[in-house]
């Protein structure tokens, strides 16, 4: 059973974390010290400087040769199991999406090991647990945080690409509505595309012959005139259709062949779109499927290229790489950083702890409610953080043969409050920041009784 002295040690480790958060909240909500732009700048400083240097400091101080492989294997398996379940949910259900996969993975697998875990578990289980927590931080910094960043960047690159290059299978159309004898006439001009419902290529038609025979007046006439002039500026209707084809096809090495097939060029003769030429044996359906396939491939390549480029410019990636590299060199040949460099990193990394909590307080004050995401998502985030994560961690730890104090440490660390860095990244990439902030804030409030409950139950 936990003693009064141990409770005081836990409180002494946790209470100082609330001080910068409360000060930040009061600075915005009560004293009106910071503007929204200033709050955004503070959050960016935390994401680009404070958190990366803090990660480097912790990772570089860990001896890679003394790591508990069974403990790390259990932690890795927990995250793989949860990620795999979310991927299956995303793939085979209509409710799944990349956005929710990323958010739910962060909620259930990324605890606040660095800020809360080390002091809390040291107070509960002694210095040996601090070593295990440091190793968990190393794995998060080297593998899991970069993976989360990759998913954030992939999501952003995918959205930007789809905005720039619309889906090829979606028809481009211009609609105009006209009235003839009191009846509404709907005229549609479409580009040729594969008709998914009938599985037949759509034939090219011109709407202007029909339009010319309709008597209209007023604003509708002016709108129709502008629309007609837009199409007439091109040399022909076919030339217009060629220009609106998906731009990614231009990147393909076989783009000329695809373009020739699009306009029906067989033996140097141009034939109508979508028609099968007798001599050239032109298959419109096969050509369209090939076009969509090429567009899909090059869209994915563009997304991955953009994602990789942005990920490599993120300082958190370099912090993890440099941290593990320096730890290998330092502990292999007993080399220390120069005191000037080490002191500079230490000051900024210590600042990172307080600034991350300060940034959380600023965001909390900017919300109309402390529970920003509502009761339903608050309950879901708490279940993911304090029930699903520890339950899966207990199963994987037992499967890895972990028993005794290391097993208790693995379960309690999985029940820690939400990692502040997940909120920082969610705010930076503008994805469910309200849910992550609620998970961090509410998780910090209930973490003490929850972890003590696990501590007592595991000690029985």
N, C-alpha and C positions, 0 to 999 in steps of 0.2 A: 504493500500500500504506500502511496506517495505521501511524503512527510511535508510538514509546514515549511521547513527550510527549502525543500525542493520547489515548492510552489512559489516561494519568494524569488528563487533563482530564475524560474521561468518568467515571472512577471518582470524581473529586472532586465531580462533579455528582450522582452517584447515591448514594454511600455515606451522606451526611447524611440522606437520606430514610429509611434503615433505622433510624436511631437512635431516633426516637420510637416506631416500631413495636416494636422490641426492648424498650424500656422499658415499654411498655404490656403486652406479653406477660409480662414478668417480674413486673410489678405484680400480675397476677392469678394466674398459674400458680405463681410461686415465693414471692412476698412476701405474697400475700393482702391487698393494700391495698384493692382496690375490690370492692364487692358487685355482684351482677347488676343491681340497680336503679340503682346509680351508673353502671355501664357503659351501661345503656340511656339514662340522662340525658345522658351525654357524646355518644352517637351522635345524640341528638335535637338537641343544641346544634350539632353539626356540620351537620346537615341544614337547620336553620332559620336559623342565623346565620352560621357560618363560611363555608360553601360559597357562599351567596348574595352575601355581601360580597366574597368572592374573585372571583366571576364579574363583579360590577359593576366592581371595580377593573380587571380585565383588559379587559373590553369597552369601558369608558369611555375607556381610554387608547389605543385603536386609531383611526386615521384612516380613516373609511369611504371617502373619495375616493381613497385610495392602495392599495386592495385589488387583488390579482391575480385577476381575474375567471376566467381560464382554470383556474387552480389550484382555485378555489372551485367552479367548475362540475364539475370532475373529482371532487372530494370529494363534492359533492351527488349526482352521478350514481352514484357507488359505493354510497351509502346507499340510493338509490331502487331500484337493481337488486337489492340484497340484500333489501330490504323487500318488493319485488314478488315475488321468488322465495319468500319465506317466506309471503306471503299466498296464493300459488297452492298451496303445500304445505299450508297450513292449510285451504284450501277444498276441494281435490280428493283429499285423503288422510285416512285415519282416524286417523293419528298426529298430525296437526297440531292446535294449540290456540292460543288467544290467549296463554296463559302462556308456552309455549315459543317462540312467535313473538317475544314481547317479550324474553325472555332471550337467544335466539340473535342477535337484532338488536343487542342491547347488546354481546354478546361479539365480534361480527365487525366492528362499525363505530365503536365508541366507545373510542379509545385514550386513554392517559394523557398527553394533549398538554400540559397545563398544568404538571403537576408534574415529569414526566420528559422530555417532548418538547422543551421549550424549552432546558434546559441540555444535554441530550444532543446534539441536532442542532446547537446552537451550537458545541459542541466539535468536531463532525464537519465541518460545512459553513460555519461562520462566522456573522456577525451577520445576513446576509440570510435565512438559514433561520429565525431567531428571529421575523422579521416574518411569514413565512408561517405559523409555528406560532400566532402571536397571532391571525391571521385565521381559522385553523381553530377556535381557541377561541371566537372571536366567533360563527361559524356554529353551533357546538355550543350555545352559550348562548342564541342567539336562536331557532334552529329545532329542533335535534335533541333537546336536553335537555327543552324544553317538550313536544315530541312524545312522548318517553318518559314524562314526567310525565302527559300526557294519557292515554296507554295504561294507565298504572298506575291512574289515577283512574277511567277507564272500566271497567277490570276490577273495581275495588272497588265502584263504583256498581252494576254489573251483578249482582254476587254479593249485595249488600245488597237489591236490588230483587227478585231471584228468591227470596230467603229470605222477604221480606215478602209477595210476591204469587206464589204457586205458579203453574205453567203451567196455562193454562185447559184444555188438551186432556187433562190427566191427571185421571182420575176420582177423586173423593173417596169413600172407602169405609171402612166399619167392619166388622171381621171378628169373628166369635165361633165358637168350636169347642165342639161339644156331642157327647155320646155317647148313642146310642140302641141298646139291646140289644147293647152292646159294639162298635158301629160308630161311626166318627167322622163327624159331620154338620157340614158347613162352610156357614155362613150368611153371606151378603154383602149389605150394604145399600149401594147405589151411587146417586150423583147421576146424572141423565141427561147423557150426553155422546156425542159423535160416535164411533162405533165405527170405528176406522181399518181394522181387518181386514175387516169385512163391508161397510163403507161405508154402514151403515144406522143411523139413530138408535136408541139403546137405549130401550126402553119402561120406564115407571115401574112398579115392582112393590113390593109391601109384603111384608116378610119376617115380620111379627109374626103373621099368620094361621097360617103354618106353625110358627112358634116356639111358639105357644100349645098346639099339639097334641103337643108333644114332652115326654116325661117326663124331667126332669132333677132333680138334687139337689145339695146342698153348695155349694162355691165357685162352680161353674158357674152355679147358679141365681142366686146373689147377683150375679155379673157380668152375667148376662143381664137381671136386674131393673134394675140401674143403667143399662144400655144402653137398655132400653125406656123408662124414665122420662125419659131425656135427650131422646128423640124425642117423647114424649108431652107434654112441657112446651110445645111449640109448638102453635099452634091447629090446624095440619094438616100433613100430610106435605109438601104443596106449599110451605107457608111456610118450612119448614126448607130445602128445596132452593133457594129464592130467596136465603136468607141466605148460603149457601156459594158463590155465584157469585163469580167473580173480582172483587176490589175495584176494579181499575182501570177496569172498565166504568162505575163510578159517575162517573168523571171525564169521560166522553165527553158531548159536547153532545147526542148522539142516544141517550143511555142509556135514557131512558124508553121510546123505541120498541123498543129491544132487550129491555128487561125485559118489556114487554107481549107481545112475541113469544115470550119464554121461557116465560111462563105461559099462552100461547095466548089472550090477550085479543083478541077480534075483535068489533067493534061493541058493546063494553062487556060481553061475556059471557066468562067464564073457562072455558077448555077444558083437558083433560088435557095434560100436557107431552108433547112429542114426537109428538103426533098431528096429522094433517093435517085441518083443519076444512073441510067441504065449502063452506059459504057464504063463509068468509074466504079460501079458497085458501091456507092457511098451509103453507109449505114448511119443514119442520124442518131438513133438511140445509142449505139455503141460509142459514137464520137462524143455525145453529151456525157455519158458515164465516164469516159476517159478524161474529159475536161474537168469534171467535178473531182475526180480522183487526183489529178495533178494539182488542182487548186487546194485541196485538202492537205496534200503532202507539203506544199510550199508554205501554206499558212502555219502548219505546225513547226516547220523549220524556222520561220520568222519569229514565232513565239518563243521557241527555245533559245534562239540567238539573242533576242532582246532580254529574255530572262537571265541568261548567263552573263551578259554584259552588265546588267544592273546589279546582279548579285556580287560580281567581282569588284564593283565600285563601292559596295557597302562595307564600312569599317568593321562591323561585327564579324564578317567573314575573315578579314585579315587578323583580327584580334585572336580568334580561335586558332588559326593556322600558326601565327607567330608564337602564341602561348605554348602550344604543344611542342613546337620545334625547339623553343628555348628550354623547355623543361627537359627534353631529351638530351640536349647539349649540356645543360647545367648539372644535372645529376649524373651524367656519364663521366664527365671530366672535372666535376667540382668547380665550375666557373660561375662566378657571381656577376651580376650587373654592376656597373659603376654606381657609386653611391648617389651621384647627381641624377642619373636616369632613374634609379630605383626610388629615390625620394620623390621625384616628380610624378612617377606613376602611382606611388602610394597615396599621395595627396589627392590626386584626381580620382583614383578608385574609391577612396574613402568618401569623397564628395558624391560619387555615384550612388551610394546607398541612400544618403539623405535627399539627393536631388530626385531620385526615382520616386520616393515617397512624397516629396514636395510636388512633383508633377502630377501625381495621383490626386493630391488634395486640390490642386488647381482645377483639374477636370471635374472632380466631384462638386466643387463650388459652382462650376459653370452649368451644371445640370439643374433642371427644375426640381428634381427629386433625388434623394440619396440613392434609392433603388431605381436607377435610371431605366432599366429594361422591363420593369413591371414584375408582378408577383410570379407569373407563370415561368418566365425565363430565369428568374432568381431561384425558384425551386429546382428547375432543371439543372442550372449551373451548380447548385449546392449538392445535388445528388451525384452529378458527374465528378465533382471534386472530392467529396467526403465519403462516398459510398462505392461508386463504380471503380474509380482508380485504386483505392486500397484493396477492394475485393479481388480485382485482377492481379494486383501486385502480390497478394498473399498466395494466390494459386500458382503464379510463375515462380515465386521464391521457394515454395514447397517442392515444385517440380524440379528445381535446380539443387535440391538437397540442403537448403539453408534451414538451420534450426537455431533455437536459443535467442540470444540478444541480437545477432544480425537479422534474424527474421522479424523481431519486434521493431528494429530500426527501419527495416524496409517498409513495413506496413504503416508505421507512424509517419515516415517521411512522405509516403504517398497521400496521406491525409492532411498535409500542410496546406495553408491557404494558397490561393492562386499566385503564380509568379508575376511580379510586377512587370517584368520585361514583356510578357504577353500583352499586357495593357498598352505598354509603350509602343509596341509594333502595331497593335490594332489601331491605335490613334494615328500613328504615322501613315498607315496604309488605308485608313478610313474604312474599316471592316468590323462591324459589331463592337465598337469601342464601348458602347453603353453596357453590353453584356459582360465584357471583360472587366470593366471598371467596377460593376456591381459585384462580380465574383471576387475581385481583390478586396474591395471595401468590406462587404458583408463577410467574406471569408476571414479577414483579419479580426472581425468582431467575434466570430464564433469559433475561431481556431483554438483558442485556449481551452474552453470546455470540451471541444471535440477531441483534441489530442490527449487531454488528460483522461477522457473516457476510454480512448484506445489504450492508453498507458495502463490504466487500472484493469481493464478487461484482459489484456495480454499478460498481465502479471499474476492473474488468478491461477 
